[in-house]
Amino acid sequence: MLWLSLLALKAAVAARLPLFVDEAFYWQEGQHPAAAYSDLPGLTAWLTRLGVELGGAQAWALRLPFLAIAALVPLLLVRMTAREFGARAGWVAGCFGLLLPLAGTLGLLALPDAMMALATLLCLDAGARLLREVDARAAVELAAGLALGALSHYRFIAVIAVGGVALLCLPQGRRALRDVRVLVAAAIGASAWAPLVAWNMDNADAGLRFQLVDRHPWAFHIDGLWFVVVQALLVTPPLFAALALGAWRGARAANPAARYFALSGALIVLGFFVLGFFADTERVSFHWPLPGYLALLPLLPGVLAAWPRWARGLAAALAGAAVLAVLGYYVAVSVPSLRARSAGEKWYPSNFAGWDELAGRVQRRLRELPPGTRVLADNFKIGAELGFALGDARIEVLDHPINHKHGRAPQLRLWRLERDRRIDTVAGPALLVVGATEVEYKHLLQRYHDLCAMLGPLPPPQALNVDHGRQRFLLFALDGRARQGPCTTPAMAWVDAPLAGARVGREFEVAGWAFKDGIGLARVEVLLDGKPVAQAQYGRELPGVRGFWRISNDPQHPRVGFAARVRLDAQAPGRHWLGLRLHGRDGSIEDWAEQPIELAPR
């Protein structure tokens, strides 16, 4: 019942959840069939292709194969645990495999983790069988697990290494590793890495270098200490403590299977803990230890059996609440009004947000432009998301830092979809879509100047502010002709007062600065909830702005400051959104991103 209920709930959420950027890129890879890609082996992309072939270009269809694979994980966990420790232990382990938040939400997104989890359990199950007796069935299962893992992700190397060490630590494991059937299974698993090895050999080890070198600082940093805190919260503290205790007891047990599970799970989790002091901290990595927790779950029933009933109930309740909380987060991401309320928070889900709105705006804009106008994306995220929405896997992408940061630049170049800095014109009319919030604000003006270097002075943009501008896109209509003159960019602005989240009265002052390179601004309006409430005095002298933005060529520097007195009357107290409308001297109009303020009662 738990399995069916959670599967139904995940399917309902998956049908509503906007496409995550990595899912969109895996879809794009699936539309370009290959044995391997720059960021991953081929299996994830093949599964996305299977999903859309079965169900059409829908997010739920894309995720369907991953939901099905994830549904097998707790069932295999039940079978494996029951064989080693009894039927009751099997059902308990399976239930907690559903309640473990990292495992219970597998398959909700079209990511490689679902297949990695299944491959891990296949290898673990085969290893436990081999400790009892080496037979063809266990060897075939091991070969299947090793091959599926190799086709899923580079990280599966950790599972292979730890599993091998765990077997070598046990006499029964060393005996099994000498058997020719196990060696053949290992050879089959090793052969599954051939496409990835071949891709790296053909592309100067670009994928391997990104995964093992470029994305990691490989210098000690204290952030690794957060690992225990983050993992305890994700797994839930009682369950984390129970798994740790299970690893401790299992490593000292007489049962070879218990020792095997304990060593496998503990070494994986501890390995990623140590790696956390030297590895990448910018990208999401909290899910990396999941294979270790899956290995420890068969030991969990034995630990819980010694706990009082209230403690077992508390562990299950907290784990279940955590799974529901994660699913609730995805539901909130799916509801535009709820997502918009989080625009001022650090946890705003930018990688889920704005893509439907952007696709709609691009489609409307294309209908207004000459026939044959192509879409040109600023970065791989926009290219993949628009590609999925528009059914076009060949949208060209500009050279962008995040293409390299996420290891997607080599693949885009292989597809001949990346335009580099040497190209300064666009052949034929094009609609350039720029993600203004994809780079840090302090680097945004440099990004605009980089666009000028590639395309010439930029025409007036059409701005799309999603969720009060937390996700901000700019659309430029390019006619294909070379543009001459100084670099003309979108406007830049900042509100110095009031601060974001500040409490204000019915009358307050708004002050800040704004400029527009190449052209300059004519005037600045102050908006509240998207409606003009004051005309600012523009042109105050602020030499510090030019001192910070040294490359700015706005002809009005240093007179780029503004100030306005806002008087409100009928607005209700509470949260409102303060924004700016920037009028360029070329007639362009851009609404700037908004920030929250709290309006006091009368």
Disulfide bonds with the S-S distance in Angstrom:
Cys452-Cys487 2.16
